[in-house]
Amino acid sequence: MEIAADPPETGDPDGTGDADHAARAEVLATVVAAESVLSKRFGARISLAEPEDLGGSERSIVLRVKVAASPFSLPRTLAVKRYVQPPGTSPRDSWVREAVSYQLFTALAAEDRMCPELFAHDSGTNLLVMEDLGRAPTLAEKLHGSDARAAEGALLSWARSLGKLHASTAGREADFDALLRRLSPPTSKDPLTVDGPAAMAALPGLLRAVYDVETPDDVVDSAQATLKLLDAVRHRAFSPSDSCPDNNLITNRGVRFLDFEGGCVRNMMFDAAYLTVPFPSCWCAYALPPGMTDAMLAAWRAEVRTMWPDLADDAVLLPKLLDAQIFWVWLTTWQFLTVPDVEQLGSGGSVARPHQADVLVERWAGLAKSARRAGAAAVADHADTVVAALTARFGSRSLSLYPAFD
């Protein structure tokens, strides 16, 4: 294993050297743990070298490593992810969900595997060793580039791949649950079952207190009704949970989904709303050009209706999509009003982000349009009122298009 030697000590009054040394120590520990779990998995010593930081988070380290020595036919490089949650914090729910998600897909045929292959995992060190998908661009990079046609193609490919992911995991909830039981199930299988009910209950009071907006009882009832999607027995499939643009690689084999820290099996309408809102869990989301969301929805629909023919009927699909849209708009508004650092709730990577108020105004305005088309006048009128209140507080604003379309 090759790790760069520490530079000579020269004094470090501001403590940055200590931080660098700690970071190198974490990298070394991750590589050593990966060598150990791979050796146990294959029954022979495997050496790794040249770790490259791929950019993790406060709770994880993600590396690309070179396979320096192995008696087996392994890829030239591997990706390693290790969770580094401090001792005494919440259970390892994120690691468990991600490990089980990759196990589920690794068991599928190669053509149905929409994510990196899992080579090994270890619950003792919260470690995953996966296929390295190389330096393919993310969907975020396409959207923040300068080629509108390439960005459009990437969005349509992503929408089709999301539909294929849903279709290929239909009916596999029992398999997912069995894998969860082997690794100690998380507190909640679906993260939305925790914050969703809390948001639906609390948002009317918050809107009244912060923006002086009253929420009519029938609108409250409509929002509460969206919680039924959490337990609906139809249209269930695997969900990446956070399918924001930077979590999707555009490879020569199609789109590959990353980051399954919230991976679960649930009603896929919550994912379908990513096509129409768009990207509702992400605070780095910009606007899309007219007609783009309809094209994306058609691409997704063409894949899922092979498993769920009823979704070819607008009378079945569109009301469920509206419920998911209401759910996400209410949830993210509640987050905006209650979470101190709301930007940390969704992925964003290093790309520029719009102002949070712009995102909220766009989501409530979009909800008003969708509700009015569906004949839900009370929901539409309330959404218009929230837009007016946000505009009064933050000024007249509009969400910019993604740079590729601007």
ABEGO torsion letter per residue (X at the ends): XBBBBBBBBAEBAAGAAAAAAAAAAAAAAAAAAAAAAAAAAAGBBBBBBGBBBAGBBAABBBBBBBBABBABBBBABBBBBBBABBBGBBBAAAAAAAAAAAAAAAABBAAABABBBBABBBAAAGBBBBBBAEABBBAAAAAABABAAAAAAAAAAAAAAAAAAAAAABGAAAAAAAAAAAAEBBABABAAAAAAAAAAAAAAAAAAAAAGBBBBAAAAAAAAAAAAAAABABGBBBBAGBABAAABBBBAAEBBBBGAAABBBBBAAAAAAAAAOBGAABAABBBBBBGAAAAAAAAAAAAAAAABAAAABAAAAAAAAAAAAAAAAAAAAAAAAABABAAAABBAEABBBBBAAAAAAAAAAAAAAAAAAAGBAAAAAAAAAAAAAAAAAAEBBBBBBBAAAX
